[in-house]
Amino acid sequence: MMDRREFVRELLIDRGDLLVVCGLGSATYDVAAAGDHPLNFYLWGAMGGAAMIGLGLALAQPSRRVAVITGDGDMLMGFGSLATIGVKQPKNLAIVVLDNAHYGETGMQPSHTHAGIDLVAAALACRFKHARVVSRGDGAVDVRALLHAGEGPVLVNARISPDDVPRVLPLRDGHAIKQRFIEALNTA
């Protein structure tokens, strides 16, 4: 299993103008730890919504690359979004699921991926162009290539260690996050 912080940091090195939607909780802390950026859209209190927000952004900005970085709990909560993404076929959307097989924000109860639910098989059944599991840190290079140039939709299930890491809290004001993101989107 991979170190979550190192993996996310590797994904976001030289990110350019990549638009990043962060899922609730630890995924947001991991993206913030990799470096706050005005093109990071942090979600607070939108459990299960990261993939659909990423889809809307990808459809609205078809010339821009969109990466959703979220956890297994958020993806499982928004499981039906895989079907909608499969129908819409956004070529510029990649979803990276940081899968520690636990619900980290509510006490580390085992998640459904712990019980064998296969997000990659579900994404492939929903007609994603690329879907794969990554469990070693050297896979970050290939995943980064998919984020920046792979034909979407893409889903990467990144098997990460369930280790608890310190929280890195980015901006928490929803209005300010939205305004900053829109301003950066319009100037990039």
C-alpha positions as CSV (number, residue, x, y, z in Angstrom):
1,M,0.0,0.0,0.0
2,M,1.1,3.5,-0.7
3,D,1.6,6.6,1.5
4,R,-1.3,8.8,0.7
5,R,0.5,12.1,1.1
6,E,3.5,11.1,-1.0
7,F,1.2,9.7,-3.8
8,V,-0.9,12.9,-3.9
9,R,2.2,15.1,-3.9
10,E,3.6,13.1,-6.8
11,L,0.4,13.5,-8.7
12,L,0.3,17.3,-8.4
13,I,3.9,18.0,-9.1
14,D,4.1,20.4,-12.1
15,R,0.3,20.4,-12.3
16,G,0.0,23.4,-14.6
17,D,-3.6,24.5,-15.0
18,L,-5.1,21.2,-13.9
19,L,-8.5,21.8,-12.2
20,V,-8.7,19.7,-9.0
21,V,-11.9,18.8,-7.1
22,C,-11.2,17.4,-3.7
23,G,-13.5,15.0,-1.9
24,L,-14.6,15.5,1.6
25,G,-12.1,14.9,4.4
26,S,-8.7,13.3,4.0
27,A,-8.5,13.8,0.3
28,T,-8.9,17.6,0.8
29,Y,-6.2,17.5,3.5
30,D,-3.9,15.5,1.2
31,V,-4.3,17.9,-1.7
32,A,-3.8,20.9,0.6
33,A,-0.6,19.3,2.0
34,A,0.7,19.0,-1.6
35,G,0.3,22.8,-1.9
36,D,-2.7,25.1,-1.8
37,H,-3.6,26.3,-5.3
38,P,-6.4,28.6,-6.5
39,L,-7.5,25.9,-9.0
40,N,-8.2,23.5,-6.1
41,F,-11.9,23.2,-5.3
42,Y,-12.2,22.0,-1.8
43,L,-15.5,20.4,-0.7
44,W,-16.7,20.8,2.8
45,G,-19.9,18.9,3.7
46,A,-20.6,17.5,0.2
47,M,-20.2,13.8,0.9
48,G,-20.6,11.8,-2.3
49,G,-20.6,14.8,-4.6
50,A,-17.0,15.1,-5.7
51,A,-17.3,13.0,-8.9
52,M,-20.5,14.8,-10.0
53,I,-19.0,18.2,-9.4
54,G,-16.0,17.1,-11.4
55,L,-18.3,15.9,-14.2
56,G,-20.1,19.3,-14.3
57,L,-16.8,21.1,-14.4
58,A,-15.4,18.8,-17.2
59,L,-18.6,19.4,-19.3
60,A,-18.5,23.1,-18.7
61,Q,-14.8,23.4,-19.5
62,P,-14.1,20.8,-22.2
63,S,-10.7,22.2,-23.1
64,R,-9.4,21.9,-19.5
65,R,-8.3,18.8,-17.7
66,V,-10.2,18.0,-14.5
67,A,-9.0,15.7,-11.7
68,V,-11.2,14.5,-8.9
69,I,-9.2,13.4,-5.9
70,T,-11.4,11.7,-3.4
71,G,-11.7,8.8,-0.9
72,D,-13.4,5.5,-1.1
73,G,-16.1,6.6,1.3
74,D,-17.0,9.6,-0.9
75,M,-16.9,7.5,-4.1
76,L,-19.1,4.8,-2.6
77,M,-21.6,7.4,-1.4
78,G,-21.7,8.8,-5.0
79,F,-21.5,5.3,-6.6
80,G,-24.3,6.1,-9.1
81,S,-22.2,9.0,-10.5
82,L,-20.1,6.4,-12.3
83,A,-23.0,5.5,-14.5
84,T,-23.7,9.1,-15.3
85,I,-20.1,9.8,-16.1
86,G,-20.0,6.7,-18.3
87,V,-23.0,8.0,-20.3
88,K,-21.6,11.5,-20.7
89,Q,-18.1,10.3,-21.6
90,P,-16.1,13.4,-20.6
91,K,-12.7,13.0,-22.3
92,N,-11.1,15.5,-19.9
93,L,-12.1,13.9,-16.5
94,A,-10.0,11.7,-14.3
95,I,-11.0,10.4,-10.9
96,V,-8.4,9.2,-8.4
97,V,-9.9,7.3,-5.4
98,L,-7.6,7.2,-2.4
99,D,-8.8,3.9,-1.1
100,N,-7.7,3.0,2.4
101,A,-10.7,0.6,2.7
102,H,-12.1,2.6,5.7
103,Y,-14.4,5.5,6.4
104,G,-11.7,7.7,7.9
105,E,-13.9,10.7,8.8
106,T,-16.3,8.7,10.9
107,G,-14.0,6.4,13.0
108,M,-12.2,4.1,10.6
109,Q,-15.0,1.6,10.1
110,P,-14.2,-0.8,7.2
111,S,-15.7,0.5,3.9
112,H,-17.3,-1.6,1.2
113,T,-14.0,-1.8,-0.7
114,H,-12.7,-3.6,2.4
115,A,-15.5,-6.2,1.8
116,G,-14.5,-6.6,-1.8
117,I,-16.5,-4.0,-3.8
118,D,-14.4,-3.3,-6.9
119,L,-14.5,0.3,-8.0
120,V,-12.4,-0.5,-11.1
121,A,-14.8,-3.2,-12.3
122,A,-17.7,-0.8,-11.7
123,A,-16.0,2.0,-13.7
124,L,-15.3,-0.4,-16.6
125,A,-18.9,-1.6,-16.5
126,C,-19.9,2.1,-16.8
127,R,-17.8,2.4,-19.9
128,F,-14.8,4.4,-18.5
129,K,-12.0,4.5,-21.1
130,H,-9.4,3.7,-18.5
131,A,-9.8,2.1,-15.0
132,R,-7.0,0.6,-12.9
133,V,-5.7,-0.2,-9.5
134,V,-2.4,1.3,-8.3
135,S,-0.8,0.1,-5.2
136,R,2.9,1.1,-5.5
137,G,4.3,4.6,-5.4
138,D,6.0,4.3,-8.8
139,G,2.5,4.1,-10.3
140,A,2.1,7.9,-9.7
141,V,4.0,8.7,-12.9
142,D,1.5,6.7,-15.0
143,V,-1.4,8.2,-13.1
144,R,-0.1,11.7,-13.5
145,A,0.1,11.1,-17.3
146,L,-3.6,10.0,-17.3
147,L,-4.5,13.1,-15.3
148,H,-2.9,15.4,-17.9
149,A,-3.4,13.6,-21.2
150,G,-5.3,10.3,-20.9
151,E,-8.6,10.0,-22.7
152,G,-11.4,10.0,-20.2
153,P,-13.3,9.1,-18.4
154,V,-10.5,7.7,-16.2
155,L,-10.8,6.1,-12.7
156,V,-7.7,5.1,-10.7
157,N,-8.2,3.2,-7.5
158,A,-5.1,4.0,-5.4
159,R,-4.6,1.5,-2.6
160,I,-3.2,3.6,0.2
161,S,-2.2,2.9,3.8
162,P,-4.9,3.5,6.4
163,D,-2.4,5.3,8.5
164,D,-3.7,8.5,10.2
165,V,-1.8,11.5,9.1
166,P,-2.0,15.1,10.5
167,R,-4.7,17.3,8.9
168,V,-3.7,20.1,6.7
169,L,-6.7,22.4,6.6
170,P,-7.0,24.7,3.6
171,L,-9.5,27.5,3.2
172,R,-12.8,26.5,4.7
173,D,-15.0,29.4,3.6
174,G,-17.2,28.0,0.8
175,H,-17.9,31.3,-0.8
176,A,-14.3,32.3,-0.8
177,I,-13.2,29.0,-2.3
178,K,-15.8,29.4,-5.1
179,Q,-14.8,33.0,-5.8
180,R,-11.1,32.2,-5.8
181,F,-11.6,29.2,-8.1
182,I,-13.7,31.2,-10.6
183,E,-11.2,34.0,-10.7
184,A,-8.3,31.5,-11.3
185,L,-10.3,29.7,-13.9
186,N,-11.0,32.9,-15.8
187,T,-7.4,34.0,-15.7
188,A,-5.6,30.7,-16.4
